[in-house]
Amino acid sequence: MYSMSFWERESVLNGIDVFVVGSGIVGLCSAIAMKKIHPKARIVVGDRGFLPYGASTRNAGFACFGSISELLDDLSRESESEVATRVERRWKGLQKLRNLLGDETIGFENNGGYELFTANDRLIFEQCMEALPRMNQMMQEITGKKEIYSLQNENINTFNFKQVESLIANSEEGQIHTGNMMVALMRKATAEGIIILNGIDIESLEDHPNHTEVVCKNGLRIQAKKTLLATNGFAKNLIPELEVEPARAQVLITSPIENLPFKGIFHYDLGYYYFRNIGNRILFGGGRNMDFETEHTTTFGLTDIIQYRLDALLRTVIIPNIPHEVEMRWSGIMGMGGSKSPIIKKTGHNTYCAVRMGGMGIAIGALVGEEAARMIYDLP
């Protein structure tokens, strides 16, 4: 059993006002927001990984708020008001993240977003085109910008895609450098006096009337006035009743490709596949819909069925006839659920959660973090 030293107790783990479980986008943004509300508050963030253990440093870096087919699919189940409210939160969240850290720091590039449609997607494409005026009106009311969505089939040949019949663009979507974003968040948190502890493998949370205790697997018990759970896909490990499920996302990146013919972020097959340029490399991920059962996991890893599919699409649709090599492959764990809205709520006397980002952590993470901070301090 781990035995705490006097120095650890006095300088690191003494008098904690809020302990945040999870050092990803939401965890750090909530900690930073709490320090702005109460600058003298003692905030400690713990994570079991040496880096955030989930998706915050493993995502594709899409600064996106909604492809047209996704929004149409949402409208088939929800009211226009509900869908518009969620898109507005994504839009505002992205602006908040950019303002918090700065575009140059996070490598933000507004190269636009595109949705690909093949012959198999003709019905969906026709529905999207029919809804184009309605979607543009919704977006103008949210962003103040006109004609965000447009048909840009002329770019199919420019981008050198094959088997693609139609291309709908989103002029306001962009991309960031995920690694630089997280480094900037960690630096900002540290500069605010927030303590970040790595290698904290938490076994359980104990909620008491006047305090909480974070129980670690090595026997260490960390006491705090309040605890915020911000581990997203791993949340049910600590609060089983939460309606959030893990979803693994598999990703690859190529070596540099000379004269790569496109820039931007791209969605395909209702967003289940996504790719972008990083300089002259391609980051490509998705395929979870090929095997939902296997990808419903908190275990990192790769599967042949999805990796073979990513390789095939890269070779036949995205960069056909262009020699390339895959340099790296990895996976991340997202938090999904029956609803696409995040869970931000009090879960006990002094425990709270901010989880279920639905694969949109970059878009809503800064906003969710601020809302969680205000909830903890009982602010509207």
Summary of the structure (lengths in Angstrom):
residues: 380
radius of gyration: 21.4
end to end distance: 42.1
largest distance: 67.7
contacts: 1314
relative contact order: 0.20
helix: 37%
strand: 27%
